[in-house]
Amino acid sequence: MNDVLLPRTLSEALELKARHPEAVPIAGGTDLMVDLNFDRRRPEHLMDLSRLGELKVWRLEDGGLFLGAGLTYTGIMRELAAQRPLVEASRAVGSPQIRNRGTVGGNLGTASPAGDALPVLAAYDAEVVLASARGTRALPWAQFLVGPKRTALAPDELILGARWRPVRGTGSFSKVGPRNAMVIAVASLCLVLDEDRREVRVALGSVGPTVLRAPEAESQVARALAASGVWDDPAAPPSADAVDRFGEAVAAAARPIDDVRGTAAYRRRACAVLARRALSWALADRRPGAGAAAAP
Ligand SMILES: Cc1cc2nc3c(=O)[nH]c(=O)nc-3n(C[C@H](O)[C@H](O)[C@H](O)COP(=O)(O)OP(=O)(O)OC[C@H]3O[C@@H](n4cnc5c(N)ncnc54)[C@H](O)[C@@H]3O)c2cc1C
């Protein structure tokens, strides 16, 4: 490695990236430094993004929520408490030290199917906002995450952040691994209820080449919830059978493989369990007196 580029502003960073498209951005370094330490990558230039205040912000804009790429998980837990699935995913990342350094931009940049922030962005139908000296563009998450550890980021671009329309309704993020902390997910799931559209959104991590949505399970459960009357009467219980069928439909959407962390069969089973639990939690949150989480 020859140089570390040290831009102080976003426009300086974009100019440098235009001149050195091969420069590898480093935010928290919690993924990149592992690769450098193991000699998996040997970039000519690194570009340190840690001074760019423009990336460390969140804001409400045009009715949407913008989450800067440079926000750390600790920052999200502190500042965005009302975004419950995102906070739960942030809390599930690594250890306090990793959460103090690691960023959502880095999770997107690495594009691991196991990235904990990614199912949340998928469940929110987030767009990923990218910038270069040529201008800014936004890509739906599914067009940005194109494969395992592959993105649609152009060589001269940086990730500015992600944005989505806040959803009125409760939700959760949960993951399965060999223990509770410092664990790469064997399977993860984000479920969000959209009270206004009467929809249930489900995204899965670690059970496919990238994050996956489960569209058939989503429509099936929306129909079952409508039939039970639960959208209008939160006390009305959907049948246990409907919750079970939802679990099976979510498991059917997974495209897992066998690897060192778990077999495909175990991962599918984990998806069914996570889905049933997440739906039950969401419905419990809506019952009178439970106090469902709201968007900011
Ligand atoms: C011990 C340990 C435990 C971990 N546990 C978890 C876990 O439980 N869950 C989980 O999801 N992850 C985990 N990780 C992985 C890592 O912490 C996360 O993926 C984190 O979000 C990476 O963010 P970062 O800012 O450190 O990224 P960096 O390492 O700085 O960068 C990662 C990649 O993204 C690119 N990049 C970063 N920011 C930008 C940007 N703005 N524009 C363009 N490209 C960019 C970099 O070039 C690099 O390719 C763990 C890592 C370690 C070392």
The ligand as an SDF file (V2000), in Angstrom:
LIG
                    3D

 53 58  0  0  0  0  0  0  0  0999 V2000
  -15.1330   -9.1820   15.3980 C   0  0  0  0  0  0  0  0  0  0  0  0
  -16.1210   -8.7670   14.3350 C   0  0  0  0  0  0  0  0  0  0  0  0
  -17.4560   -9.0340   14.5310 C   0  0  0  0  0  0  0  0  0  0  0  0
  -18.3990   -8.6540   13.5530 C   0  0  0  0  0  0  0  0  0  0  0  0
  -19.7140   -8.9430   13.7790 N   0  0  0  0  0  0  0  0  0  0  0  0
  -20.6360   -8.5880   12.8400 C   0  0  0  0  0  0  0  0  0  0  0  0
  -22.0230   -8.8630   13.0470 C   0  0  0  0  0  0  0  0  0  0  0  0
  -22.4350   -9.4270   14.0730 O   0  0  0  0  0  0  0  0  0  0  0  0
  -22.8970   -8.4640   12.0820 N   0  0  0  0  0  0  0  0  0  0  0  0
  -22.4890   -7.8280   10.9350 C   0  0  0  0  0  0  0  0  0  0  0  0
  -23.3260   -7.4720   10.0890 O   0  0  0  0  0  0  0  0  0  0  0  0
  -21.1730   -7.5580   10.7270 N   0  0  0  0  0  0  0  0  0  0  0  0
  -20.2460   -7.9160   11.6430 C   0  0  0  0  0  0  0  0  0  0  0  0
  -18.9250   -7.6560   11.4110 N   0  0  0  0  0  0  0  0  0  0  0  0
  -18.5330   -7.0400   10.1390 C   0  0  0  0  0  0  0  0  0  0  0  0
  -18.4520   -5.4940   10.1750 C   0  0  0  0  0  0  0  0  0  0  0  0
  -18.3280   -4.9960   11.4950 O   0  0  0  0  0  0  0  0  0  0  0  0
  -19.6900   -4.8410    9.5280 C   0  0  0  0  0  0  0  0  0  0  0  0
  -19.8800   -5.3270    8.2130 O   0  0  0  0  0  0  0  0  0  0  0  0
  -19.5830   -3.3190    9.4920 C   0  0  0  0  0  0  0  0  0  0  0  0
  -20.8450   -2.7820    9.1390 O   0  0  0  0  0  0  0  0  0  0  0  0
  -18.5200   -2.8080    8.5270 C   0  0  0  0  0  0  0  0  0  0  0  0
  -18.5100   -1.3940    8.6200 O   0  0  0  0  0  0  0  0  0  0  0  0
  -17.1190   -0.5780    8.5890 P   0  0  0  0  0  0  0  0  0  0  0  0
  -17.4660    0.8620    8.6460 O   0  0  0  0  0  0  0  0  0  0  0  0
  -16.1760   -1.0810    9.6140 O   0  0  0  0  0  0  0  0  0  0  0  0
  -16.6110   -0.9980    7.1310 O   0  0  0  0  0  0  0  0  0  0  0  0
  -15.1410   -0.9530    6.5230 P   0  0  0  0  0  0  0  0  0  0  0  0
  -14.3810   -2.1470    6.9960 O   0  0  0  0  0  0  0  0  0  0  0  0
  -14.5250    0.3790    6.7020 O   0  0  0  0  0  0  0  0  0  0  0  0
  -15.5080   -1.1420    4.9700 O   0  0  0  0  0  0  0  0  0  0  0  0
  -16.1300   -2.3050    4.5030 C   0  0  0  0  0  0  0  0  0  0  0  0
  -16.2610   -2.2410    2.9800 C   0  0  0  0  0  0  0  0  0  0  0  0
  -17.1660   -1.2310    2.6100 O   0  0  0  0  0  0  0  0  0  0  0  0
  -16.5250   -0.2400    1.8100 C   0  0  0  0  0  0  0  0  0  0  0  0
  -17.0740    1.0660    2.2400 N   0  0  0  0  0  0  0  0  0  0  0  0
  -17.2320    1.4930    3.5100 C   0  0  0  0  0  0  0  0  0  0  0  0
  -17.8620    2.6910    3.5190 N   0  0  0  0  0  0  0  0  0  0  0  0
  -18.0690    3.0280    2.2230 C   0  0  0  0  0  0  0  0  0  0  0  0
  -18.6610    4.1460    1.5670 C   0  0  0  0  0  0  0  0  0  0  0  0
  -19.2120    5.1670    2.2510 N   0  0  0  0  0  0  0  0  0  0  0  0
  -18.6760    4.1600    0.2280 N   0  0  0  0  0  0  0  0  0  0  0  0
  -18.1620    3.1200   -0.4910 C   0  0  0  0  0  0  0  0  0  0  0  0
  -17.6130    2.0320    0.0670 N   0  0  0  0  0  0  0  0  0  0  0  0
  -17.5540    1.9820    1.4080 C   0  0  0  0  0  0  0  0  0  0  0  0
  -15.0350   -0.4090    2.0550 C   0  0  0  0  0  0  0  0  0  0  0  0
  -14.2670   -0.0100    0.9560 O   0  0  0  0  0  0  0  0  0  0  0  0
  -14.9550   -1.9250    2.2800 C   0  0  0  0  0  0  0  0  0  0  0  0
  -14.9360   -2.5850    1.0460 O   0  0  0  0  0  0  0  0  0  0  0  0
  -17.9720   -8.0030   12.3650 C   0  0  0  0  0  0  0  0  0  0  0  0
  -16.5950   -7.7250   12.1890 C   0  0  0  0  0  0  0  0  0  0  0  0
  -15.6780   -8.1040   13.1610 C   0  0  0  0  0  0  0  0  0  0  0  0
  -14.2190   -7.7910   12.9410 C   0  0  0  0  0  0  0  0  0  0  0  0
  1  2  1  0
  2  3  1  0
  2 52  2  0
  3  4  2  0
  4  5  1  0
  4 50  1  0
  5  6  2  0
  6  7  1  0
  6 13  1  0
  7  8  2  0
  7  9  1  0
  9 10  1  0
 10 11  2  0
 10 12  1  0
 12 13  2  0
 13 14  1  0
 14 15  1  0
 14 50  1  0
 15 16  1  0
 16 17  1  0
 16 18  1  0
 18 19  1  0
 18 20  1  0
 20 21  1  0
 20 22  1  0
 22 23  1  0
 23 24  1  0
 24 25  2  0
 24 26  1  0
 24 27  1  0
 27 28  1  0
 28 29  2  0
 28 30  1  0
 28 31  1  0
 31 32  1  0
 32 33  1  0
 33 34  1  0
 33 48  1  0
 34 35  1  0
 35 36  1  0
 35 46  1  0
 36 37  1  0
 36 45  1  0
 37 38  2  0
 38 39  1  0
 39 40  1  0
 39 45  2  0
 40 41  1  0
 40 42  2  0
 42 43  1  0
 43 44  2  0
 44 45  1  0
 46 47  1  0
 46 48  1  0
 48 49  1  0
 50 51  2  0
 51 52  1  0
 52 53  1  0
M  END
$$$$
